Amino acid sequence: MGFWDFLTGGVNHAGETPNANPPSSVGAGQGGGDPNGVEIEGDPVESRSLPSFYPSPWAGWPSDWSTAWDMGSRFNELVDVAWGCLDKNSSVLSSMPVVRVRAGHVMEPLSWMVNPDPSIYSSWQEFAKQLFWDFQLGEVFIMKIAAFAGGFPSRFRVVPAWAFHVEMAGGVRRYFLGGATGPDVTEDILHIRYKSTTDNARGVGALEAAGGRMLTAGLLAKYTREVVATGGIPLRTIETDQSLEENEAQDLITQYLASRVQTPSAPPVFDGGAKLVDHAGVSPKDLTMLEISQFNESRIAVLLGVPPFLVGLPSGSDSMTYSNVTMLFDFHDRQMLRPMDIHVMHALSFWALPRGQSVELNHDEYSRPSFEQRADAWPKLIEARVVTPEEVRMYERFQGEMTDEAPDEDVTMSVITGGEQ
C-alpha cells in the first residue's frame, strides 16, 4: 500500500488472531506465508509510490509475536526517560510565575493568568503544564471558550491534537473540530507548532526524529524484563556427541535433576558420552546491555533538551561536565526552557493580548544565583540607583509584618474580572 494510506489508516493486520495449529492448518484471515517476498494489497499503481509494508500473522505465527507496527502510538506509550523529560520541562515551566508587561512595565494580571478556564482547570499551572507538554510533542491547540468585550479571549483551554483535522487551503491553515466534516473553528484556534513548514499543516516534535531510539529503548526494556523473568541464561549444559531423540534428551535431564535433589553435593555421572559443561557467568550489566540502554536513553533526553543527569542518567566525564548543580540548571534553562518559553508565550501574547502587551514567565526561581551572590550584587545595584532597598525587599520577599488594611476593592475586582483591555 502507499505511504499516504499509511498515514490515514490503511491496511493493518494488527489484531488478527494467530493460528495456534500447525502450519498445515490455516485459519481465517491468515495466509500460508511467503518466504520469498511480500504480498501487495490495494492499488498496484499507488503501491509503487512510497510503499509501506505491514506484517501479518501466518499459519503457526506465535501468539506473543506482535504484528502491530504502530509508530504513532509511541507518544501514548512513552518510554520512561521520554516521559520523565517531558514532565521535567513542562513541570518547571508551569511553576514559573506569569506576568503581563507593556514597554518593560509590569501590568495587572488578567483573569486567565490566574486560571484560563475554571470549569476544567484548577489553576494556571495545570493549564501551563498541559500547554508545554503538548507543544513538545509537536503541536498544541488552544481553543477560545469566551471573550472580553474587545474580542480578545477571556477563557480558553488546550484541546488534544487528535480532535482536529487541519488542512492547507490557499496557503492558510483551516481547522475543523472532530474531523474533516466537523465545524470550522479556525477563528477560535491558536495552533502553536514546535517545528513547522509552509507546506505542512501540522507541527513536528523532537520525538519524531527519535522514533528509532524510542522503539529501541522499548525493546531493550522488554528484553530486560524477559531476562529477569526467565533467570537469564543457564550456567551449565549437558552435552553429548550422540544424536538423541526428544524423549531420550528429556529422560537425561530428568535423571540429572533427580540426582541433584537426592545428593546435591555429589558430582553427576552420565553414560553414553554425555557430560556436564560449565559456562562463564554473565554479569547483569552485560546481560541487560546496560551501557547501550543508557546511551540510547541519553540521546532521547538530549533531543528533548534535558541534561541526562537531571533524569538519572550518567553525566559523562569529559571536559564539559558541569562543576555544580547551579551550572546544570542554568544550562538547562538557557538551552531549552527559555527558547520554549519565548516561542509559546509570544504566540499566546499575539493571540490573546492587544499589540504592545505580552505575557512572560519569570525564570528567576529556577536559575537565579545563590543568596550569597545576590547579597553581594544588591548593594552595587542600590549604589548605582538601579533599584531601591524597598524593591530589593520585595524581590527577596523580606516584607516584614502584614498590615490590617483591606485591599483596594476596585483593584481586586479588576484582577478577578480581567480589567480593561
C-alpha positions in Angstrom: 0.0 0.0 0.0 1.0 3.6 -0.4 2.6 6.0 2.1 -0.4 8.3 2.3 -2.8 5.4 3.1 -0.3 4.5 5.9 -0.8 8.0 7.3 -4.6 7.9 7.1 -5.1 4.4 8.5 -4.8 2.0 5.6 -4.4 -1.8 5.7 -3.2 -3.0 9.0 -3.2 -6.6 10.1 -2.8 -5.8 13.8 -5.4 -7.7 15.8 -5.6 -10.8 13.6 -5.7 -13.9 15.8 -2.5 -16.0 15.4 -3.1 -19.6 14.3 -2.1 -22.0 17.1 -2.4 -25.0 14.8 0.4 -26.5 12.8 1.3 -24.7 9.5 -0.7 -27.3 7.5 -3.9 -25.8 9.0 -4.5 -22.2 8.0 -7.0 -20.2 9.9 -9.3 -17.5 8.6 -7.6 -14.2 7.7 -4.1 -15.8 7.6 -2.0 -16.7 4.7 0.5 -19.5 4.4 3.4 -17.1 4.5 5.6 -16.1 1.6 9.3 -16.5 2.5 10.5 -15.1 -0.9 8.8 -11.7 -0.8 5.7 -9.6 0.2 2.2 -9.6 -1.0 1.0 -6.3 -2.4 -2.5 -5.3 -1.3 -4.5 -2.4 -2.7 -4.0 -0.3 -5.8 -0.8 -1.6 -7.6 -0.1 1.8 -9.1 -0.3 3.6 -5.7 1.8 0.9 -4.1 4.8 1.8 -6.3 4.9 5.3 -4.7 6.5 5.4 -1.3 5.4 1.9 -0.3 4.8 0.9 3.3 4.6 -2.8 4.3 2.6 -4.3 7.1 3.4 -7.7 8.6 0.5 -10.2 9.0 0.4 -13.4 11.1 0.7 -16.6 9.0 -0.2 -20.2 9.9 1.7 -21.1 13.1 2.5 -17.5 14.0 3.4 -17.5 17.7 0.9 -15.7 19.8 3.4 -13.5 21.6 4.8 -12.0 18.3 3.3 -8.7 17.7 2.4 -7.5 14.1 1.4 -4.0 15.2 3.9 -1.5 13.8 2.1 1.5 15.1 4.7 4.3 15.1 2.1 6.8 16.2 1.5 5.1 19.5 5.0 5.8 20.8 3.7 9.1 22.1 0.9 7.5 24.0 3.1 4.7 25.5 6.3 6.7 26.1 9.4 5.0 27.4 10.1 6.2 30.9 13.0 8.5 30.1 11.0 10.4 27.4 8.1 10.8 29.8 10.5 12.0 32.5 12.0 14.6 30.2 8.6 15.9 29.1 7.5 16.0 32.7 10.7 17.8 33.8 10.4 20.6 31.2 6.6 21.1 31.5 6.6 21.0 35.3 9.4 23.6 35.6 7.8 26.0 33.1 4.3 25.6 34.6 5.6 26.6 38.0 7.1 29.9 36.8 5.1 33.0 37.7 3.4 34.5 34.7 3.3 38.4 34.3 1.8 40.8 31.8 4.1 43.6 30.6 4.0 46.6 28.3 7.1 48.6 27.3 9.0 46.8 30.2 6.4 47.7 32.8 4.5 45.1 34.7 0.7 45.4 34.4 -2.1 44.0 36.5 -2.8 40.3 35.7 -5.8 39.3 33.6 -8.3 36.7 34.9 -7.0 34.0 32.6 -3.5 34.4 34.0 -4.9 33.0 37.3 -7.0 30.3 35.6 -7.8 30.3 31.9 -10.8 28.0 32.3 -12.0 27.4 35.9 -14.6 24.8 34.6 -11.8 22.4 33.8 -8.5 23.6 35.3 -7.7 24.1 39.0 -5.1 26.8 38.2 -2.8 28.4 35.6 -0.2 25.8 36.5 -2.4 22.9 35.4 -3.1 24.7 32.1 0.5 25.6 31.5 1.8 22.0 32.1 -0.7 20.7 29.5 0.3 23.5 27.2 4.0 22.8 27.2 3.6 19.1 27.3 1.6 19.0 24.0 4.0 21.6 22.5 7.0 19.3 23.0 5.1 16.5 21.2 5.0 18.7 18.1 1.9 21.0 18.4 -0.6 22.4 20.8 -4.1 23.6 20.1 -5.7 26.3 22.3 -9.5 26.9 21.8 -11.2 30.1 22.8 -14.2 29.5 25.0 -15.3 33.1 25.9 -14.1 36.6 25.0 -13.8 40.1 26.5 -15.8 42.9 25.0 -12.9 43.8 22.8 -12.8 40.3 21.2 -9.7 39.0 23.0 -10.1 35.6 24.7 -11.1 35.6 28.3 -11.4 31.8 28.7 -9.6 29.1 26.8 -8.3 25.6 27.1 -5.9 23.1 25.5 -7.7 20.6 23.2 -5.9 17.3 22.2 -4.4 17.3 18.7 -6.3 14.2 17.6 -9.6 16.2 17.9 -8.7 18.4 14.9 -8.5 18.0 11.2 -6.1 20.6 9.8 -5.6 21.3 6.1 -3.9 23.9 4.0 -6.3 26.0 1.8 -4.8 28.7 -0.3 -1.7 28.7 1.8 -3.7 29.2 5.0 -4.4 26.6 7.7 -8.0 25.7 8.3 -9.2 23.9 11.5 -12.1 21.5 11.7 -13.2 20.1 15.1 -13.9 16.3 15.1 -12.8 15.6 11.5 -12.9 17.0 8.0 -16.7 17.2 8.1 -16.8 18.9 11.5 -17.4 22.6 12.2 -14.8 25.1 11.0 -13.3 26.6 14.2 -10.4 28.4 12.6 -11.3 31.8 14.1 -11.2 30.3 17.7 -8.0 28.3 17.5 -4.4 29.1 18.4 -2.1 26.5 16.9 1.5 26.6 18.2 3.9 24.3 16.3 7.3 23.1 17.7 8.6 22.9 14.1 6.6 24.0 11.1 6.9 24.3 7.4 4.8 26.3 4.9 3.6 23.2 3.1 2.6 21.1 6.1 -0.5 21.8 8.1 0.7 20.0 11.3 3.7 20.6 13.6 6.6 18.2 14.2 8.2 17.4 17.6 11.6 16.3 18.6 10.4 12.8 19.2 9.6 12.4 15.6 13.4 12.3 15.0 13.8 9.9 17.9 11.3 7.3 16.6 14.0 4.6 16.1 15.6 5.3 19.5 12.2 5.2 21.2 11.5 1.8 19.7 15.0 0.6 20.7 14.5 1.8 24.2 11.2 0.0 24.4 12.7 -3.2 23.0 15.6 -3.1 25.5 13.2 -2.6 28.4 11.2 -5.6 27.2 14.4 -7.7 26.8 15.5 -6.8 30.4 12.1 -7.8 31.8 12.3 -11.2 29.9 15.8 -11.8 31.2 14.7 -11.2 34.8 11.6 -13.3 34.3 13.5 -16.3 32.9 16.5 -16.1 35.1 19.0 -15.2 32.4 21.0 -17.9 30.6 21.9 -21.3 32.1 25.4 -21.6 33.6 25.6 -25.3 32.9 24.5 -27.5 30.0 24.5 -31.2 29.3 26.4 -32.0 26.1 26.8 -35.2 24.1 28.2 -36.3 20.7 25.3 -38.7 20.1 22.1 -37.8 18.4 19.2 -38.1 20.9 15.5 -38.4 20.4 13.3 -35.9 22.2 12.3 -38.4 24.8 15.9 -39.5 25.4 17.0 -35.9 26.0 14.1 -35.3 28.4 15.0 -38.5 30.3 18.6 -37.4 30.6 17.5 -34.0 32.1 15.1 -35.7 34.4 17.7 -38.1 35.7 20.2 -35.2 36.3 17.6 -33.1 38.2 16.6 -36.1 40.3 20.2 -36.9 41.3 20.8 -33.3 42.3 17.8 -33.5 44.7 18.9 -36.7 46.2 22.7 -36.0 46.5 23.3 -32.3 45.8 27.0 -32.5 46.9 27.9 -35.5 44.7 29.2 -34.9 41.2 26.8 -36.0 38.4 27.5 -39.2 36.5 26.4 -39.7 32.9 26.6 -42.6 30.5 26.5 -42.6 26.7 29.3 -40.0 26.4 27.2 -37.2 28.0 29.0 -34.6 30.1 28.2 -31.6 32.2 29.8 -28.4 30.8 30.2 -25.2 32.9 29.8 -21.8 31.3 31.3 -18.5 32.4 28.7 -16.4 34.1 27.5 -13.2 32.5 27.2 -10.1 34.7 23.7 -8.5 35.0 25.3 -5.3 33.4 26.3 -7.2 30.3 23.2 -9.4 30.3 20.9 -6.4 30.2 23.1 -4.3 27.8 23.1 -1.5 30.4 25.6 0.8 28.5 23.6 0.6 25.3 20.4 1.4 27.1 22.0 4.3 28.9 23.4 5.7 25.7 20.1 5.4 23.9 18.1 7.0 26.7 20.7 9.8 27.0 20.2 10.7 23.3 16.4 10.8 23.8 17.0 13.1 26.8 19.3 15.4 24.7 16.7 15.6 21.9 14.2 16.8 24.5 16.6 19.4 25.8 17.2 17.8 29.2 20.7 17.2 30.5 20.9 13.4 31.1 22.0 13.9 34.7 18.6 15.5 35.6 16.8 12.3 34.7 19.2 9.9 36.5 21.4 9.1 33.5 25.3 9.2 33.6 26.6 12.7 33.0 29.9 11.5 31.5 33.4 12.5 32.5 34.5 14.8 29.6 35.8 18.4 30.0 32.3 19.8 29.6 30.9 18.2 32.7 29.2 20.7 35.0 31.0 21.6 38.2 27.8 22.1 40.2 24.1 21.8 40.1 23.6 25.5 39.6 25.5 25.5 36.4 23.5 22.5 35.2 20.2 24.2 35.9 21.4 27.4 34.2 22.4 25.4 31.1 19.0 23.7 31.0 17.2 27.0 31.4 19.2 28.8 28.7 19.4 25.9 26.2 15.8 24.6 26.4 13.4 26.3 28.8 13.9 29.9 27.7 13.6 29.3 23.9 10.5 27.2 24.5 9.0 29.9 26.8 9.6 32.6 24.2 8.2 30.5 21.4 5.0 29.6 23.2 4.3 32.8 25.2 4.9 35.1 22.2 2.4 33.2 20.2 -0.1 33.3 23.1 0.5 37.1 23.5 -0.1 37.8 19.9 -3.4 35.9 20.0 -4.7 36.9 23.4 -3.5 40.5 24.0 -3.6 43.9 22.2 -0.5 45.0 20.3 2.3 46.2 22.6 1.4 43.8 25.5 2.9 40.4 26.2 2.9 37.7 28.8 6.2 36.4 30.1 7.4 33.7 32.5 9.7 34.6 35.4 12.7 32.2 35.3 14.4 33.7 38.4 13.4 31.0 40.8 14.9 28.2 38.7 18.3 29.6 37.7 18.9 32.7 39.9 22.2 32.9 41.7 22.7 31.8 45.3 21.7 34.0 48.1 25.4 34.9 48.9 25.9 36.1 45.3 22.7 38.1 45.3 23.7 39.7 48.7 26.9 40.8 47.1 25.2 42.2 44.0 22.3 44.1 45.6 24.5 46.9 47.3 26.1 47.6 43.9 22.8 47.9 42.2 21.4 50.1 45.0 24.5 52.3 44.9 24.1 52.7 41.1 20.4 53.6 41.7 19.2 50.8 39.5 16.9 49.5 42.3 15.8 50.8 45.7 16.1 49.0 49.1 12.3 48.6 49.1 12.4 46.8 45.7 15.1 44.5 47.0 13.0 43.6 50.0 10.1 42.9 47.6 12.3 40.7 45.4 13.7 38.8 48.3 10.3 38.6 50.0 11.5 40.5 53.1 8.2 42.1 53.5 8.0 42.4 57.3 4.7 42.3 59.1 1.4 42.4 57.2 -0.9 45.4 57.8 -4.6 45.2 58.7 -5.5 47.4 55.8 -8.0 45.8 53.4 -7.1 45.5 49.7 -8.5 48.1 47.3 -11.8 46.6 46.3 -11.6 48.2 42.8 -8.2 46.6 42.2 -9.3 43.2 43.5 -12.4 43.2 41.2 -10.2 44.3 38.3 -7.9 41.3 38.7 -10.8 38.9 39.0 -12.7 40.1 36.0 -9.7 40.8 33.8 -9.7 44.5 33.9 -9.6 46.7 30.9 -8.1 45.6 27.6 
